[in-house]
Each structure stands twice: as C-alpha cells, then as structure tokens.
Amino acid sequence: MENIPWAWIIIGFIVVGGVIALVVAGQREASSEEDDLLASRLVEFSERGEVASLEEIELSQPFRERVILPILLRVGELSARFTPQHLIEDTELKIELAGNPIRAGASTFLASRFVIAGVLGSFLTIIFTFAPQSGTMENINPYIVVPLFTVIGFFFPQLWLQSKIDRRQKEIQKAMPDALDLLTICVEAGLGFDAAMSKVSEKWDNELSLSFARAIREVQLGKLRRDALKDMSDRIGIAEMTSFIAAVIQSEQLGVSMAKVLRIQSEQMRIKRRQRAEEEAHKAPVKMIIPMAFLTFPSIFIVLLAPAAFSMMENFVGQGIGG
C-alpha cells in the first residue's frame, strides 16, 4: 500500500499535464478569436459612451467567460480534429435543442467532458495521496473511487445537457397554448403572422418567445419564412411544434385562412395540455408508493404498535417475575 500514493501521483500529473498540453497547443489557434472577442467588447463599451481599456473590459467579464470558456474553446478546437463528424453534428443538434446554454460549439462541449473527467480524477488523486490515512480513508479503495468518479465526470455534461433539453421542451409545451391564443387574437385583429409572432415575443420572456424572436430575425435577414419556421421546429424538437409549423406552412401554400388554422391549433394544444395533466395525475399514486412504503408506513406502525408492544413486554416481564 505504500507504493499506491506514488502511482496515483504519477497518474495525476499525467492527466493534468495532458490537459495543459492541449490548452497550450490550442492557444495559437484561438488567438485570433480572442482578439475578435476583445474587439467586440471594446465596441460595446464605446457604444455605451464609456472609456475603458482592454484590461478593464476583460476583468469586467464573469470568471466563466474569462477563464473557463477560453480554456474549453482551445481544447475543443484541438479535439475537433480527432472527433467524428457525425458525433459533432449530433452534439450540435442537442445543444440547439437545449437552447445553447453554454454559448459554445459542439467541439467545446465534447472537450469539456474530458476536462471535467481529468480535473475530477486529478482532484481525487491528490486527496487520496496527501490526505491523512484515518480510519475512514483506509476503508475506501482509491482504485475503485477514482475511476468511478472520473467516469461520472465524463458523462456528467451529457446528462446535464439532456436535463436542459427536457426542461426547455416542457417549458415550451406549457407555453404553446397561451401563445397560440395570442397569435390567433392578433391575426384576427388584422396583423400579419410575422407581426403576431413579434407580439408574442414581446409579451413573454420564455424559451418559446425567444424561439419566435430568432425566427423573425432570420426572416428579416432574408431567409424564407417557411425555412425559418422549419428550422425553429427542428431547434425545439417537440411533436406539437412540428405539427403547428406544418399546419401554418400548409395554410400558406393552400390559401387557407390563417386565423382559422391558428384557432384549431390552439384548441388542440389546450386538449393536449389537459391530457398531459391528467396523465401526470394518474402517475402520482404510483410515484407515491415508494415514499409511503419506506417513510409513511413505518412511522404509522411505530405510533400504533409501540404502545401495544410496550404493554406486552410489561405483561411478559410481570408474569416472569411472578412465576
């Protein structure tokens, strides 16, 4: 066991050294992007009428954007050379479905998995190496704990991204019936579909309104409206939005009244929302079984049976003494 700490020290230095080597190797390639980023920040401050140096502008940014994100960008640019194209495309789609919460590309996100796994594994290696060997530490096998948490660190970004996708899609599903009602009212009042979408994006501040605002900006930049709507549907990735966009595009091609189509779609969305609520209500009793079986029922048994158990013990003890 005395040789184990030195082995873990060597492994930790190899992991940390590998991460540092990747960062240094990608530093030259990311220098031009950093210059563009600093230049854009300088333009932003000048538009505000504030006089500031590049150092002050850089220090005004959050720690995540100053340190963590540049490191991930550099590692991501280097790792993109060795990553299969289909994996990058699949990751880009998932990032779009999540609303791009990391403000970075697929290669950067994929590189973050290796960085987090390496940092977590190195941190635990240092702990097991230099921590005092107390009774608790002696009972923990580092050959199991370190690889286990390294694997967890590798898959954690993927699980986090999937949770972001699920949360965003649920939020959009909840907001769609109300948004379609507002769209219907605006179109029936005489506004065009683009203007109605602008009203929805101004009315609320959620994922659906942000998606509408992005689609409107794409149309204003010259993209066809049906293409912008299809791209918006792909970025959201739920069946309700796909059917809604298909109905809107079909109504444009066939000359059907947009207000009538929107009213039908809003009614269907409300029905689906009611059905999802009923489905969740039916799942509630099943979900309550586990906490009731392991938390509620034992407490009830203790409260109800403890007095009877004490009474029986007293009777048995009394009979034993009397005999």
Summary of the structure (lengths in Angstrom):
residues: 323
radius of gyration: 29.4
end to end distance: 60.5
largest distance: 100.7
contacts: 884
relative contact order: 0.06
helix: 85%
strand: 0%
